[in-house]
Amino acid sequence: MFKKRCREAENIDWPDHVVPLDENSFDDFIRKYPLSVVDFYADWCQPCKVMYPRMRKLSKAYKGKVAFGRVNVQEEKNLAKKFKVVGVPTFIFFSYGKKLLSISGTRSVGNMKEIIEKLLGRIR
């Protein structure tokens, strides 16, 4: 099964940007990729504003390996509730829809890369 999924991952149309997600697109997004990172944010949140350019940078650096998405918790309250998001920014890492890890707060690009590399090592 894992080898089949690895072959399928080669045929995925990977985004090179942070994809805006809502209730209608969320499940398809997290189920499609071997590793995806979803940023739960709010427009009023200063740390979220700091993280967005970092997420854009990571989305370009990891194109073809990791998909990056973004959920506005003010507009998508049901998703925030479903994933128990109580503070922003919160980053949830998924592999084919399965939640792997959740972290909160401002992170450096280097710290995010460390986490992503560890998770990529686990799912390969």
C-alpha positions in Angstrom: 0.0 0.0 0.0 2.8 2.4 0.9 4.6 1.9 -2.4 1.4 2.5 -4.3 0.9 5.8 -2.4 4.5 6.8 -3.2 3.8 6.2 -6.9 0.6 8.2 -6.7 2.4 11.1 -5.0 4.6 11.4 -8.1 1.5 12.2 -10.2 0.1 14.8 -7.9 -0.2 18.4 -9.1 1.7 20.0 -6.2 0.9 23.7 -5.4 3.8 26.1 -5.0 1.8 28.5 -2.9 -0.2 28.4 0.3 -3.7 27.3 -0.7 -6.7 29.0 1.0 -9.0 26.4 2.4 -12.6 26.3 3.6 -15.0 23.6 4.7 -15.6 22.5 1.1 -12.0 22.1 0.1 -10.3 21.1 3.3 -10.8 17.3 3.4 -9.8 16.8 -0.3 -6.7 18.9 0.3 -5.4 17.0 3.4 -6.3 13.6 1.9 -4.5 14.2 -1.4 -0.9 14.7 -0.2 1.6 12.5 1.6 2.4 15.5 3.8 0.4 18.7 4.1 0.7 21.6 6.6 -2.4 23.6 7.4 -2.0 27.0 9.0 -5.0 28.0 11.1 -4.9 31.8 11.4 -6.9 35.0 12.0 -6.6 38.3 10.2 -6.2 40.2 13.4 -3.4 38.0 14.7 0.1 39.6 14.4 2.0 36.3 14.8 -0.1 34.9 12.0 0.9 37.9 9.8 4.6 37.1 10.6 4.1 33.4 9.7 2.4 33.9 6.3 5.6 34.9 4.4 7.4 32.1 6.0 4.8 29.6 4.9 5.0 31.0 1.4 8.7 30.6 1.4 8.4 27.0 2.7 5.7 26.2 0.0 8.2 27.1 -2.7 11.1 25.3 -1.1 9.1 22.1 -0.6 7.1 22.0 -3.8 6.7 18.4 -4.8 7.1 17.2 -1.2 4.8 19.1 1.0 1.5 21.0 0.4 0.7 24.1 2.4 -2.8 25.3 3.2 -4.4 28.0 5.2 -7.7 28.2 7.2 -9.1 31.5 8.5 -10.6 30.5 11.9 -13.0 33.4 12.0 -14.6 32.3 8.7 -14.3 28.6 9.3 -15.3 28.1 12.9 -16.4 24.5 12.3 -12.9 23.5 11.1 -11.3 25.3 14.0 -13.6 23.5 16.4 -13.2 20.1 14.8 -9.4 20.3 15.2 -9.6 21.9 18.6 -7.7 25.1 17.6 -7.7 27.3 20.6 -4.9 29.7 19.7 -3.5 31.1 16.5 -1.4 30.5 14.6 -1.7 26.7 14.9 -0.1 24.4 12.3 -1.4 20.9 11.8 0.5 18.4 9.8 -1.3 15.6 7.9 -0.4 12.6 5.9 -3.2 11.5 3.5 -5.8 12.9 5.9 -4.3 11.5 9.1 -3.3 14.1 11.7 0.4 13.7 12.5 1.2 16.7 14.7 -0.1 20.0 15.9 2.0 23.0 17.0 1.2 26.5 17.9 2.9 29.9 17.9 5.5 31.7 15.8 8.2 29.5 14.4 11.3 30.2 12.5 11.7 28.9 8.9 14.5 26.7 10.2 12.4 25.2 13.0 9.5 24.5 10.5 12.1 22.8 8.2 13.3 20.6 11.1 9.8 19.5 11.8 9.0 18.9 8.1 12.2 16.9 7.6 11.4 14.7 10.6 7.9 14.0 9.3 9.1 13.4 5.7 11.6 10.9 7.1 8.7 9.1 8.9 6.4 8.9 6.0 8.9 7.9 3.2 
